[in-house]
Amino acid sequence: MDDERTGVIKKASWIALGGNTVLAVAKVVAGLISGSLAVLSDGIDSTTDVLIALMTLGAARISAKPGDKEHPYGHARAETIATTVIAFVLFTAGAQVLINAVTAIFSSAPETMPTTLGLWVTIVSIIGKSLLTWSQFHYGKTANSSMLIANGKNMRGDIVTSAGVLVGLILTYLTGIPVLDKVLAALVALWIIKNAVSIFMESNMELMDGSSDTGPYQVLFKAIHEVPEAGNPHRVRIRKSGSLLMVDLDIEVDPGMKVKDAHVIARRVEKAIKKSMPEVYDVIVHIEPQGNVEDEKYGLTPEDAVPQNADEE
């Protein structure tokens, strides 16, 4: 990972840290003063964003380290691990908010109407979160960082959450029914939990070296096709490590070819792949004699990389 990419991630993280700290403090204080459980719950969600920003700063520092004896593939997966931790933090926060909201709904304590302070703070929060969300997606795409993009998705969910809180507060004032605020807090919690599960599933796919996107495989097979001497590319596997891709594949060559010549073809395949896919960090090419038949259970072939709906187009 180059210094420029690390700098972009750190910049995005500092922006998220500063912005979310201000919004979190404002919403928690407003929620306590106004008596709005929904606004307080939204503030707790923003507090987790502060923790997430601190986590991304730490992950950026770790993932920038070069490979060593203990980590020959480098430290780029620190981003993926951080993304998984983000999901657990969000889930825990959402579950706590949900428990508090449900408890308040069924509480026998006297109902009181929240003040309008929460309304105005929520409006400011929507504007602030919109700017923060844009920054995370912008820098996430610039640095090709799944961690920043996951944080952007979380903040995009925060906008929906705050918008829901705003609508709920308006309805509470119009109807004069205080319990609507607590019901809304429960809905906010469910939204937080949903986002947490979604982020976890995406990061888990990467940790398991899986992918539901055949796009990179299509680009890879097209690149290999530019080397006609590399026959029958198969057992192709692409795994992601942070923003980097690692590729393993088998190709077949003329059985009578010298080892030196086969190596030249393998190098041409590697260069063709890296030219078409700049995000590829390493390529391992296994040479086999043409017509070789083995019990090979893992990896994709060109047929496997065709989109499922290709026949329908």
ChimeraX commands (.cxc) that place a marker at each C-alpha (Angstrom):
marker #1 position 0.00,0.00,0.00 radius 0.5
marker #1 position 1.47,3.34,-1.00 radius 0.5
marker #1 position 1.75,6.40,1.22 radius 0.5
marker #1 position -0.72,8.37,-0.92 radius 0.5
marker #1 position -3.52,5.83,-0.36 radius 0.5
marker #1 position -2.80,5.68,3.37 radius 0.5
marker #1 position -2.93,9.48,3.50 radius 0.5
marker #1 position -6.35,9.50,1.82 radius 0.5
marker #1 position -7.73,6.98,4.32 radius 0.5
marker #1 position -6.33,8.93,7.26 radius 0.5
marker #1 position -7.79,12.18,5.92 radius 0.5
marker #1 position -11.24,10.60,5.54 radius 0.5
marker #1 position -11.00,9.11,9.02 radius 0.5
marker #1 position -10.08,12.45,10.62 radius 0.5
marker #1 position -13.00,14.13,8.85 radius 0.5
marker #1 position -15.34,11.41,10.11 radius 0.5
marker #1 position -13.91,11.63,13.62 radius 0.5
marker #1 position -14.32,15.40,13.91 radius 0.5
marker #1 position -17.76,15.58,12.31 radius 0.5
marker #1 position -19.25,12.66,14.19 radius 0.5
marker #1 position -17.88,13.85,17.53 radius 0.5
marker #1 position -19.68,17.18,17.15 radius 0.5
marker #1 position -22.93,15.55,16.01 radius 0.5
marker #1 position -22.83,12.83,18.67 radius 0.5
marker #1 position -22.36,15.30,21.53 radius 0.5
marker #1 position -25.10,17.58,20.14 radius 0.5
marker #1 position -27.65,14.78,19.77 radius 0.5
marker #1 position -26.96,13.11,23.12 radius 0.5
marker #1 position -27.23,16.43,24.95 radius 0.5
marker #1 position -30.33,17.43,22.97 radius 0.5
marker #1 position -31.91,14.03,23.59 radius 0.5
marker #1 position -31.36,14.30,27.35 radius 0.5
marker #1 position -32.57,17.92,27.58 radius 0.5
marker #1 position -35.55,17.52,25.25 radius 0.5
marker #1 position -36.62,14.18,26.73 radius 0.5
marker #1 position -36.64,12.52,23.28 radius 0.5
marker #1 position -35.57,8.87,23.37 radius 0.5
marker #1 position -35.42,8.81,19.56 radius 0.5
marker #1 position -32.95,11.70,19.43 radius 0.5
marker #1 position -30.91,10.16,22.24 radius 0.5
marker #1 position -30.84,6.84,20.37 radius 0.5
marker #1 position -29.69,8.64,17.23 radius 0.5
marker #1 position -26.96,10.26,19.34 radius 0.5
marker #1 position -25.81,6.87,20.62 radius 0.5
marker #1 position -25.58,5.69,17.01 radius 0.5
marker #1 position -23.40,8.71,16.18 radius 0.5
marker #1 position -21.22,7.89,19.19 radius 0.5
marker #1 position -20.44,4.53,17.60 radius 0.5
marker #1 position -19.39,6.44,14.47 radius 0.5
marker #1 position -16.75,8.20,16.57 radius 0.5
marker #1 position -15.40,4.81,17.68 radius 0.5
marker #1 position -15.48,3.63,14.06 radius 0.5
marker #1 position -13.45,6.66,12.92 radius 0.5
marker #1 position -10.81,5.92,15.57 radius 0.5
marker #1 position -10.77,2.31,14.43 radius 0.5
marker #1 position -10.24,3.24,10.77 radius 0.5
marker #1 position -7.30,5.45,11.73 radius 0.5
marker #1 position -5.70,2.51,13.53 radius 0.5
marker #1 position -6.45,0.11,10.68 radius 0.5
marker #1 position -4.96,2.52,8.13 radius 0.5
marker #1 position -1.73,2.64,10.11 radius 0.5
marker #1 position -1.50,-1.15,10.41 radius 0.5
marker #1 position -2.47,-1.94,6.82 radius 0.5
marker #1 position 0.24,0.42,5.53 radius 0.5
marker #1 position 2.97,-1.81,6.97 radius 0.5
marker #1 position 4.89,-3.92,4.41 radius 0.5
marker #1 position 4.97,-7.70,4.55 radius 0.5
marker #1 position 7.24,-9.45,7.04 radius 0.5
marker #1 position 8.10,-13.00,8.11 radius 0.5
marker #1 position 4.88,-13.35,10.11 radius 0.5
marker #1 position 2.72,-11.64,7.46 radius 0.5
marker #1 position 4.22,-12.44,4.03 radius 0.5
marker #1 position 1.04,-11.22,2.29 radius 0.5
marker #1 position 1.27,-7.86,4.05 radius 0.5
marker #1 position -1.17,-6.29,6.52 radius 0.5
marker #1 position -3.91,-5.09,4.15 radius 0.5
marker #1 position -6.49,-7.38,5.76 radius 0.5
marker #1 position -6.44,-5.10,8.80 radius 0.5
marker #1 position -9.07,-3.09,6.94 radius 0.5
marker #1 position -11.31,-6.13,6.57 radius 0.5
marker #1 position -10.94,-7.01,10.24 radius 0.5
marker #1 position -11.75,-3.41,11.19 radius 0.5
marker #1 position -14.85,-3.54,8.99 radius 0.5
marker #1 position -15.99,-6.70,10.81 radius 0.5
marker #1 position -15.45,-5.04,14.19 radius 0.5
marker #1 position -17.47,-2.05,12.92 radius 0.5
marker #1 position -20.37,-4.40,12.25 radius 0.5
marker #1 position -20.23,-5.80,15.79 radius 0.5
marker #1 position -20.05,-2.31,17.32 radius 0.5
marker #1 position -23.10,-1.23,15.33 radius 0.5
marker #1 position -25.03,-4.38,16.24 radius 0.5
marker #1 position -24.30,-3.93,19.94 radius 0.5
marker #1 position -25.35,-0.28,19.85 radius 0.5
marker #1 position -28.53,-1.13,17.95 radius 0.5
marker #1 position -29.44,-3.92,20.36 radius 0.5
marker #1 position -28.95,-1.64,23.37 radius 0.5
marker #1 position -31.11,1.08,21.84 radius 0.5
marker #1 position -33.80,-1.47,21.01 radius 0.5
marker #1 position -33.85,-2.82,24.57 radius 0.5
marker #1 position -34.15,0.69,26.01 radius 0.5
marker #1 position -36.92,1.65,23.58 radius 0.5
marker #1 position -39.01,-1.46,24.18 radius 0.5
marker #1 position -38.57,-1.09,27.94 radius 0.5
marker #1 position -39.74,2.54,27.74 radius 0.5
marker #1 position -42.76,1.62,25.60 radius 0.5
marker #1 position -44.05,-0.83,28.20 radius 0.5
marker #1 position -43.04,1.29,31.17 radius 0.5
marker #1 position -45.74,2.57,33.51 radius 0.5
marker #1 position -43.93,5.91,34.00 radius 0.5
marker #1 position -45.92,9.07,33.10 radius 0.5
marker #1 position -45.64,10.10,29.42 radius 0.5
marker #1 position -44.11,13.50,28.67 radius 0.5
marker #1 position -43.82,15.34,25.35 radius 0.5
marker #1 position -40.26,15.98,24.08 radius 0.5
marker #1 position -39.30,19.63,23.48 radius 0.5
marker #1 position -38.53,21.12,20.05 radius 0.5
marker #1 position -34.77,21.23,20.74 radius 0.5
marker #1 position -34.47,17.67,19.47 radius 0.5
marker #1 position -36.22,18.68,16.24 radius 0.5
marker #1 position -33.69,21.39,15.36 radius 0.5
marker #1 position -30.66,19.30,16.30 radius 0.5
marker #1 position -31.96,16.48,14.10 radius 0.5
marker #1 position -32.22,18.83,11.11 radius 0.5
marker #1 position -28.61,19.93,11.63 radius 0.5
marker #1 position -27.61,16.27,11.97 radius 0.5
marker #1 position -29.14,15.36,8.60 radius 0.5
marker #1 position -27.18,18.13,6.88 radius 0.5
marker #1 position -23.94,17.22,8.66 radius 0.5
marker #1 position -24.30,13.49,8.00 radius 0.5
marker #1 position -24.96,14.12,4.31 radius 0.5
marker #1 position -21.63,15.92,4.01 radius 0.5
marker #1 position -19.81,13.23,6.00 radius 0.5
marker #1 position -21.35,10.45,3.92 radius 0.5
marker #1 position -20.21,12.11,0.70 radius 0.5
marker #1 position -16.67,12.42,2.08 radius 0.5
marker #1 position -16.46,8.73,3.02 radius 0.5
marker #1 position -17.71,7.49,-0.35 radius 0.5
marker #1 position -15.50,9.97,-2.22 radius 0.5
marker #1 position -12.31,9.06,-0.37 radius 0.5
marker #1 position -13.31,5.37,-0.22 radius 0.5
marker #1 position -13.53,5.18,-4.01 radius 0.5
marker #1 position -10.35,7.23,-4.41 radius 0.5
marker #1 position -8.39,4.87,-2.15 radius 0.5
marker #1 position -10.35,1.75,-3.16 radius 0.5
marker #1 position -10.98,1.14,0.54 radius 0.5
marker #1 position -13.79,-1.25,1.50 radius 0.5
marker #1 position -13.45,0.01,5.07 radius 0.5
marker #1 position -14.25,3.63,4.14 radius 0.5
marker #1 position -17.04,2.56,1.82 radius 0.5
marker #1 position -18.55,0.45,4.63 radius 0.5
marker #1 position -18.37,3.50,6.88 radius 0.5
marker #1 position -20.04,5.53,4.14 radius 0.5
marker #1 position -22.87,2.99,3.97 radius 0.5
marker #1 position -23.24,3.21,7.73 radius 0.5
marker #1 position -23.46,7.01,7.56 radius 0.5
marker #1 position -25.93,6.83,4.69 radius 0.5
marker #1 position -28.07,4.72,6.96 radius 0.5
marker #1 position -27.65,7.39,9.63 radius 0.5
marker #1 position -29.21,9.94,7.29 radius 0.5
marker #1 position -32.26,7.71,6.87 radius 0.5
marker #1 position -32.31,7.18,10.63 radius 0.5
marker #1 position -32.19,10.91,11.39 radius 0.5
marker #1 position -34.81,11.60,8.73 radius 0.5
marker #1 position -37.06,9.02,10.39 radius 0.5
marker #1 position -36.46,10.65,13.77 radius 0.5
marker #1 position -37.40,14.03,12.27 radius 0.5
marker #1 position -40.64,12.69,10.80 radius 0.5
marker #1 position -41.44,10.91,14.06 radius 0.5
marker #1 position -40.89,14.05,16.12 radius 0.5
marker #1 position -43.17,16.04,13.83 radius 0.5
marker #1 position -45.86,13.37,14.14 radius 0.5
marker #1 position -45.41,13.34,17.91 radius 0.5
marker #1 position -45.97,17.10,18.09 radius 0.5
marker #1 position -48.93,17.00,15.71 radius 0.5
marker #1 position -50.72,14.10,17.41 radius 0.5
marker #1 position -49.68,14.82,20.98 radius 0.5
marker #1 position -48.88,11.11,21.54 radius 0.5
marker #1 position -45.49,10.85,23.37 radius 0.5
marker #1 position -45.21,7.08,22.92 radius 0.5
marker #1 position -44.60,7.60,19.18 radius 0.5
marker #1 position -41.14,8.89,20.07 radius 0.5
marker #1 position -40.30,5.60,21.79 radius 0.5
marker #1 position -41.74,3.51,18.98 radius 0.5
marker #1 position -39.59,5.48,16.57 radius 0.5
marker #1 position -36.52,4.82,18.74 radius 0.5
marker #1 position -37.20,1.08,18.40 radius 0.5
marker #1 position -37.44,1.41,14.60 radius 0.5
marker #1 position -34.14,3.32,14.59 radius 0.5
marker #1 position -32.56,0.45,16.52 radius 0.5
marker #1 position -33.82,-2.12,14.02 radius 0.5
marker #1 position -32.35,-0.06,11.17 radius 0.5
marker #1 position -28.97,0.06,12.93 radius 0.5
marker #1 position -29.03,-3.72,13.43 radius 0.5
marker #1 position -29.93,-4.27,9.76 radius 0.5
marker #1 position -26.96,-2.17,8.63 radius 0.5
marker #1 position -24.67,-4.05,11.01 radius 0.5
marker #1 position -25.70,-7.43,9.59 radius 0.5
marker #1 position -25.25,-6.18,6.01 radius 0.5
marker #1 position -21.73,-4.86,6.69 radius 0.5
marker #1 position -20.78,-8.08,8.49 radius 0.5
marker #1 position -21.92,-10.27,5.59 radius 0.5
marker #1 position -19.83,-8.25,3.12 radius 0.5
marker #1 position -16.67,-8.35,5.25 radius 0.5
marker #1 position -17.20,-12.02,6.05 radius 0.5
marker #1 position -17.26,-12.78,2.33 radius 0.5
marker #1 position -13.81,-11.23,2.00 radius 0.5
marker #1 position -12.46,-12.98,5.09 radius 0.5
marker #1 position -13.63,-16.29,3.60 radius 0.5
marker #1 position -11.80,-15.44,0.33 radius 0.5
marker #1 position -15.14,-15.40,-1.46 radius 0.5
marker #1 position -16.83,-13.07,-3.92 radius 0.5
marker #1 position -20.27,-12.83,-5.47 radius 0.5
marker #1 position -18.91,-10.63,-8.27 radius 0.5
marker #1 position -17.57,-12.41,-11.37 radius 0.5
marker #1 position -16.50,-9.11,-12.95 radius 0.5
marker #1 position -12.80,-9.38,-11.96 radius 0.5
marker #1 position -12.70,-12.95,-13.30 radius 0.5
marker #1 position -14.07,-11.82,-16.66 radius 0.5
marker #1 position -11.36,-9.14,-16.91 radius 0.5
marker #1 position -8.72,-11.69,-15.90 radius 0.5
marker #1 position -9.71,-14.31,-18.49 radius 0.5
marker #1 position -9.79,-11.62,-21.18 radius 0.5
marker #1 position -6.24,-10.65,-20.22 radius 0.5
marker #1 position -5.04,-14.27,-20.38 radius 0.5
marker #1 position -6.63,-14.60,-23.83 radius 0.5
marker #1 position -4.08,-12.05,-25.06 radius 0.5
marker #1 position -1.40,-14.72,-24.56 radius 0.5
marker #1 position -2.37,-17.41,-27.13 radius 0.5
marker #1 position 0.31,-19.87,-25.94 radius 0.5
marker #1 position -1.41,-20.03,-22.52 radius 0.5
marker #1 position -4.03,-22.70,-23.09 radius 0.5
marker #1 position -7.01,-23.73,-21.01 radius 0.5
marker #1 position -6.78,-21.30,-18.07 radius 0.5
marker #1 position -8.51,-22.99,-15.15 radius 0.5
marker #1 position -8.51,-23.39,-11.38 radius 0.5
marker #1 position -8.43,-19.60,-11.23 radius 0.5
marker #1 position -8.82,-18.05,-7.78 radius 0.5
marker #1 position -8.92,-14.39,-6.84 radius 0.5
marker #1 position -8.87,-13.33,-3.23 radius 0.5
marker #1 position -9.03,-9.85,-1.83 radius 0.5
marker #1 position -6.77,-8.39,0.83 radius 0.5
marker #1 position -7.86,-4.86,1.63 radius 0.5
marker #1 position -7.64,-3.02,-1.69 radius 0.5
marker #1 position -5.32,-5.62,-3.23 radius 0.5
marker #1 position -6.04,-8.80,-5.20 radius 0.5
marker #1 position -4.08,-12.06,-5.13 radius 0.5
marker #1 position -4.42,-14.39,-8.14 radius 0.5
marker #1 position -3.70,-18.12,-8.53 radius 0.5
marker #1 position -4.29,-19.99,-11.80 radius 0.5
marker #1 position -3.28,-22.96,-13.93 radius 0.5
marker #1 position -2.49,-22.83,-17.65 radius 0.5
marker #1 position -1.55,-25.55,-20.15 radius 0.5
marker #1 position 1.37,-25.38,-22.60 radius 0.5
marker #1 position 2.94,-27.62,-25.27 radius 0.5
marker #1 position 4.25,-30.75,-23.46 radius 0.5
marker #1 position 7.48,-30.64,-25.49 radius 0.5
marker #1 position 8.23,-27.04,-24.53 radius 0.5
marker #1 position 11.36,-26.27,-22.52 radius 0.5
marker #1 position 10.90,-25.16,-18.92 radius 0.5
marker #1 position 12.53,-21.82,-19.75 radius 0.5
marker #1 position 10.06,-21.16,-22.56 radius 0.5
marker #1 position 7.09,-22.16,-20.37 radius 0.5
marker #1 position 8.34,-19.73,-17.75 radius 0.5
marker #1 position 8.39,-16.94,-20.34 radius 0.5
marker #1 position 4.72,-17.65,-21.15 radius 0.5
marker #1 position 3.84,-17.61,-17.46 radius 0.5
marker #1 position 5.54,-14.24,-17.08 radius 0.5
marker #1 position 3.61,-12.88,-20.07 radius 0.5
marker #1 position 0.37,-14.05,-18.47 radius 0.5
marker #1 position 1.31,-12.33,-15.21 radius 0.5
marker #1 position 2.15,-9.06,-17.00 radius 0.5
marker #1 position -1.09,-9.18,-19.03 radius 0.5
marker #1 position -3.15,-9.63,-15.86 radius 0.5
marker #1 position -1.41,-6.83,-13.97 radius 0.5
marker #1 position -1.78,-4.51,-16.96 radius 0.5
marker #1 position -5.54,-5.10,-17.11 radius 0.5
marker #1 position -5.98,-5.17,-13.33 radius 0.5
marker #1 position -3.72,-2.61,-11.56 radius 0.5
marker #1 position -5.14,-3.66,-8.17 radius 0.5
marker #1 position -3.51,-7.11,-8.52 radius 0.5
marker #1 position -0.62,-7.42,-6.07 radius 0.5
marker #1 position 0.62,-10.91,-6.90 radius 0.5
marker #1 position 0.02,-13.61,-9.53 radius 0.5
marker #1 position 0.99,-17.27,-9.19 radius 0.5
marker #1 position 0.87,-19.26,-12.46 radius 0.5
marker #1 position 1.05,-23.06,-12.37 radius 0.5
marker #1 position 2.22,-24.67,-15.63 radius 0.5
marker #1 position 0.68,-27.98,-16.84 radius 0.5
marker #1 position 1.21,-30.01,-20.04 radius 0.5
marker #1 position -1.56,-29.60,-22.61 radius 0.5
marker #1 position -4.35,-32.15,-22.11 radius 0.5
marker #1 position -3.46,-32.74,-18.49 radius 0.5
marker #1 position -6.34,-34.19,-16.46 radius 0.5
marker #1 position -6.44,-33.96,-12.69 radius 0.5
marker #1 position -9.06,-34.03,-9.97 radius 0.5
marker #1 position -9.13,-30.25,-9.46 radius 0.5
marker #1 position -11.99,-29.18,-7.19 radius 0.5
marker #1 position -11.27,-25.51,-6.62 radius 0.5
marker #1 position -11.16,-22.40,-8.79 radius 0.5
marker #1 position -13.06,-21.04,-11.78 radius 0.5
marker #1 position -12.92,-21.58,-15.54 radius 0.5
marker #1 position -13.97,-19.08,-18.25 radius 0.5
marker #1 position -17.41,-20.72,-18.28 radius 0.5
marker #1 position -17.83,-20.16,-14.53 radius 0.5
marker #1 position -17.12,-16.43,-14.92 radius 0.5
marker #1 position -20.02,-15.85,-17.31 radius 0.5
marker #1 position -22.81,-13.84,-15.58 radius 0.5
marker #1 position -25.85,-15.95,-14.73 radius 0.5
marker #1 position -28.15,-13.74,-16.78 radius 0.5
marker #1 position -25.87,-13.75,-19.85 radius 0.5
marker #1 position -28.07,-16.29,-21.63 radius 0.5
marker #1 position -31.11,-14.10,-21.09 radius 0.5
marker #1 position -29.56,-11.04,-22.75 radius 0.5
marker link #1:1,2 radius 0.2
marker link #1:2,3 radius 0.2
marker link #1:3,4 radius 0.2
marker link #1:4,5 radius 0.2
marker link #1:5,6 radius 0.2
marker link #1:6,7 radius 0.2
marker link #1:7,8 radius 0.2
marker link #1:8,9 radius 0.2
marker link #1:9,10 radius 0.2
marker link #1:10,11 radius 0.2
marker link #1:11,12 radius 0.2
marker link #1:12,13 radius 0.2
marker link #1:13,14 radius 0.2
marker link #1:14,15 radius 0.2
marker link #1:15,16 radius 0.2
marker link #1:16,17 radius 0.2
marker link #1:17,18 radius 0.2
marker link #1:18,19 radius 0.2
marker link #1:19,20 radius 0.2
marker link #1:20,21 radius 0.2
marker link #1:21,22 radius 0.2
marker link #1:22,23 radius 0.2
marker link #1:23,24 radius 0.2
marker link #1:24,25 radius 0.2
marker link #1:25,26 radius 0.2
marker link #1:26,27 radius 0.2
marker link #1:27,28 radius 0.2
marker link #1:28,29 radius 0.2
marker link #1:29,30 radius 0.2
marker link #1:30,31 radius 0.2
marker link #1:31,32 radius 0.2
marker link #1:32,33 radius 0.2
marker link #1:33,34 radius 0.2
marker link #1:34,35 radius 0.2
marker link #1:35,36 radius 0.2
marker link #1:36,37 radius 0.2
marker link #1:37,38 radius 0.2
marker link #1:38,39 radius 0.2
marker link #1:39,40 radius 0.2
marker link #1:40,41 radius 0.2
marker link #1:41,42 radius 0.2
marker link #1:42,43 radius 0.2
marker link #1:43,44 radius 0.2
marker link #1:44,45 radius 0.2
marker link #1:45,46 radius 0.2
marker link #1:46,47 radius 0.2
marker link #1:47,48 radius 0.2
marker link #1:48,49 radius 0.2
marker link #1:49,50 radius 0.2
marker link #1:50,51 radius 0.2
marker link #1:51,52 radius 0.2
marker link #1:52,53 radius 0.2
marker link #1:53,54 radius 0.2
marker link #1:54,55 radius 0.2
marker link #1:55,56 radius 0.2
marker link #1:56,57 radius 0.2
marker link #1:57,58 radius 0.2
marker link #1:58,59 radius 0.2
marker link #1:59,60 radius 0.2
marker link #1:60,61 radius 0.2
marker link #1:61,62 radius 0.2
marker link #1:62,63 radius 0.2
marker link #1:63,64 radius 0.2
marker link #1:64,65 radius 0.2
marker link #1:65,66 radius 0.2
marker link #1:66,67 radius 0.2
marker link #1:67,68 radius 0.2
marker link #1:68,69 radius 0.2
marker link #1:69,70 radius 0.2
marker link #1:70,71 radius 0.2
marker link #1:71,72 radius 0.2
marker link #1:72,73 radius 0.2
marker link #1:73,74 radius 0.2
marker link #1:74,75 radius 0.2
marker link #1:75,76 radius 0.2
marker link #1:76,77 radius 0.2
marker link #1:77,78 radius 0.2
marker link #1:78,79 radius 0.2
marker link #1:79,80 radius 0.2
marker link #1:80,81 radius 0.2
marker link #1:81,82 radius 0.2
marker link #1:82,83 radius 0.2
marker link #1:83,84 radius 0.2
marker link #1:84,85 radius 0.2
marker link #1:85,86 radius 0.2
marker link #1:86,87 radius 0.2
marker link #1:87,88 radius 0.2
marker link #1:88,89 radius 0.2
marker link #1:89,90 radius 0.2
marker link #1:90,91 radius 0.2
marker link #1:91,92 radius 0.2
marker link #1:92,93 radius 0.2
marker link #1:93,94 radius 0.2
marker link #1:94,95 radius 0.2
marker link #1:95,96 radius 0.2
marker link #1:96,97 radius 0.2
marker link #1:97,98 radius 0.2
marker link #1:98,99 radius 0.2
marker link #1:99,100 radius 0.2
marker link #1:100,101 radius 0.2
marker link #1:101,102 radius 0.2
marker link #1:102,103 radius 0.2
marker link #1:103,104 radius 0.2
marker link #1:104,105 radius 0.2
marker link #1:105,106 radius 0.2
marker link #1:106,107 radius 0.2
marker link #1:107,108 radius 0.2
marker link #1:108,109 radius 0.2
marker link #1:109,110 radius 0.2
marker link #1:110,111 radius 0.2
marker link #1:111,112 radius 0.2
marker link #1:112,113 radius 0.2
marker link #1:113,114 radius 0.2
marker link #1:114,115 radius 0.2
marker link #1:115,116 radius 0.2
marker link #1:116,117 radius 0.2
marker link #1:117,118 radius 0.2
marker link #1:118,119 radius 0.2
marker link #1:119,120 radius 0.2
marker link #1:120,121 radius 0.2
marker link #1:121,122 radius 0.2
marker link #1:122,123 radius 0.2
marker link #1:123,124 radius 0.2
marker link #1:124,125 radius 0.2
marker link #1:125,126 radius 0.2
marker link #1:126,127 radius 0.2
marker link #1:127,128 radius 0.2
marker link #1:128,129 radius 0.2
marker link #1:129,130 radius 0.2
marker link #1:130,131 radius 0.2
marker link #1:131,132 radius 0.2
marker link #1:132,133 radius 0.2
marker link #1:133,134 radius 0.2
marker link #1:134,135 radius 0.2
marker link #1:135,136 radius 0.2
marker link #1:136,137 radius 0.2
marker link #1:137,138 radius 0.2
marker link #1:138,139 radius 0.2
marker link #1:139,140 radius 0.2
marker link #1:140,141 radius 0.2
marker link #1:141,142 radius 0.2
marker link #1:142,143 radius 0.2
marker link #1:143,144 radius 0.2
marker link #1:144,145 radius 0.2
marker link #1:145,146 radius 0.2
marker link #1:146,147 radius 0.2
marker link #1:147,148 radius 0.2
marker link #1:148,149 radius 0.2
marker link #1:149,150 radius 0.2
marker link #1:150,151 radius 0.2
marker link #1:151,152 radius 0.2
marker link #1:152,153 radius 0.2
marker link #1:153,154 radius 0.2
marker link #1:154,155 radius 0.2
marker link #1:155,156 radius 0.2
marker link #1:156,157 radius 0.2
marker link #1:157,158 radius 0.2
marker link #1:158,159 radius 0.2
marker link #1:159,160 radius 0.2
marker link #1:160,161 radius 0.2
marker link #1:161,162 radius 0.2
marker link #1:162,163 radius 0.2
marker link #1:163,164 radius 0.2
marker link #1:164,165 radius 0.2
marker link #1:165,166 radius 0.2
marker link #1:166,167 radius 0.2
marker link #1:167,168 radius 0.2
marker link #1:168,169 radius 0.2
marker link #1:169,170 radius 0.2
marker link #1:170,171 radius 0.2
marker link #1:171,172 radius 0.2
marker link #1:172,173 radius 0.2
marker link #1:173,174 radius 0.2
marker link #1:174,175 radius 0.2
marker link #1:175,176 radius 0.2
marker link #1:176,177 radius 0.2
marker link #1:177,178 radius 0.2
marker link #1:178,179 radius 0.2
marker link #1:179,180 radius 0.2
marker link #1:180,181 radius 0.2
marker link #1:181,182 radius 0.2
marker link #1:182,183 radius 0.2
marker link #1:183,184 radius 0.2
marker link #1:184,185 radius 0.2
marker link #1:185,186 radius 0.2
marker link #1:186,187 radius 0.2
marker link #1:187,188 radius 0.2
marker link #1:188,189 radius 0.2
marker link #1:189,190 radius 0.2
marker link #1:190,191 radius 0.2
marker link #1:191,192 radius 0.2
marker link #1:192,193 radius 0.2
marker link #1:193,194 radius 0.2
marker link #1:194,195 radius 0.2
marker link #1:195,196 radius 0.2
marker link #1:196,197 radius 0.2
marker link #1:197,198 radius 0.2
marker link #1:198,199 radius 0.2
marker link #1:199,200 radius 0.2
marker link #1:200,201 radius 0.2
marker link #1:201,202 radius 0.2
marker link #1:202,203 radius 0.2
marker link #1:203,204 radius 0.2
marker link #1:204,205 radius 0.2
marker link #1:205,206 radius 0.2
marker link #1:206,207 radius 0.2
marker link #1:207,208 radius 0.2
marker link #1:208,209 radius 0.2
marker link #1:209,210 radius 0.2
marker link #1:210,211 radius 0.2
marker link #1:211,212 radius 0.2
marker link #1:212,213 radius 0.2
marker link #1:213,214 radius 0.2
marker link #1:214,215 radius 0.2
marker link #1:215,216 radius 0.2
marker link #1:216,217 radius 0.2
marker link #1:217,218 radius 0.2
marker link #1:218,219 radius 0.2
marker link #1:219,220 radius 0.2
marker link #1:220,221 radius 0.2
marker link #1:221,222 radius 0.2
marker link #1:222,223 radius 0.2
marker link #1:223,224 radius 0.2
marker link #1:224,225 radius 0.2
marker link #1:225,226 radius 0.2
marker link #1:226,227 radius 0.2
marker link #1:227,228 radius 0.2
marker link #1:228,229 radius 0.2
marker link #1:229,230 radius 0.2
marker link #1:230,231 radius 0.2
marker link #1:231,232 radius 0.2
marker link #1:232,233 radius 0.2
marker link #1:233,234 radius 0.2
marker link #1:234,235 radius 0.2
marker link #1:235,236 radius 0.2
marker link #1:236,237 radius 0.2
marker link #1:237,238 radius 0.2
marker link #1:238,239 radius 0.2
marker link #1:239,240 radius 0.2
marker link #1:240,241 radius 0.2
marker link #1:241,242 radius 0.2
marker link #1:242,243 radius 0.2
marker link #1:243,244 radius 0.2
marker link #1:244,245 radius 0.2
marker link #1:245,246 radius 0.2
marker link #1:246,247 radius 0.2
marker link #1:247,248 radius 0.2
marker link #1:248,249 radius 0.2
marker link #1:249,250 radius 0.2
marker link #1:250,251 radius 0.2
marker link #1:251,252 radius 0.2
marker link #1:252,253 radius 0.2
marker link #1:253,254 radius 0.2
marker link #1:254,255 radius 0.2
marker link #1:255,256 radius 0.2
marker link #1:256,257 radius 0.2
marker link #1:257,258 radius 0.2
marker link #1:258,259 radius 0.2
marker link #1:259,260 radius 0.2
marker link #1:260,261 radius 0.2
marker link #1:261,262 radius 0.2
marker link #1:262,263 radius 0.2
marker link #1:263,264 radius 0.2
marker link #1:264,265 radius 0.2
marker link #1:265,266 radius 0.2
marker link #1:266,267 radius 0.2
marker link #1:267,268 radius 0.2
marker link #1:268,269 radius 0.2
marker link #1:269,270 radius 0.2
marker link #1:270,271 radius 0.2
marker link #1:271,272 radius 0.2
marker link #1:272,273 radius 0.2
marker link #1:273,274 radius 0.2
marker link #1:274,275 radius 0.2
marker link #1:275,276 radius 0.2
marker link #1:276,277 radius 0.2
marker link #1:277,278 radius 0.2
marker link #1:278,279 radius 0.2
marker link #1:279,280 radius 0.2
marker link #1:280,281 radius 0.2
marker link #1:281,282 radius 0.2
marker link #1:282,283 radius 0.2
marker link #1:283,284 radius 0.2
marker link #1:284,285 radius 0.2
marker link #1:285,286 radius 0.2
marker link #1:286,287 radius 0.2
marker link #1:287,288 radius 0.2
marker link #1:288,289 radius 0.2
marker link #1:289,290 radius 0.2
marker link #1:290,291 radius 0.2
marker link #1:291,292 radius 0.2
marker link #1:292,293 radius 0.2
marker link #1:293,294 radius 0.2
marker link #1:294,295 radius 0.2
marker link #1:295,296 radius 0.2
marker link #1:296,297 radius 0.2
marker link #1:297,298 radius 0.2
marker link #1:298,299 radius 0.2
marker link #1:299,300 radius 0.2
marker link #1:300,301 radius 0.2
marker link #1:301,302 radius 0.2
marker link #1:302,303 radius 0.2
marker link #1:303,304 radius 0.2
marker link #1:304,305 radius 0.2
marker link #1:305,306 radius 0.2
marker link #1:306,307 radius 0.2
marker link #1:307,308 radius 0.2
marker link #1:308,309 radius 0.2
marker link #1:309,310 radius 0.2
marker link #1:310,311 radius 0.2
marker link #1:311,312 radius 0.2
marker link #1:312,313 radius 0.2
view
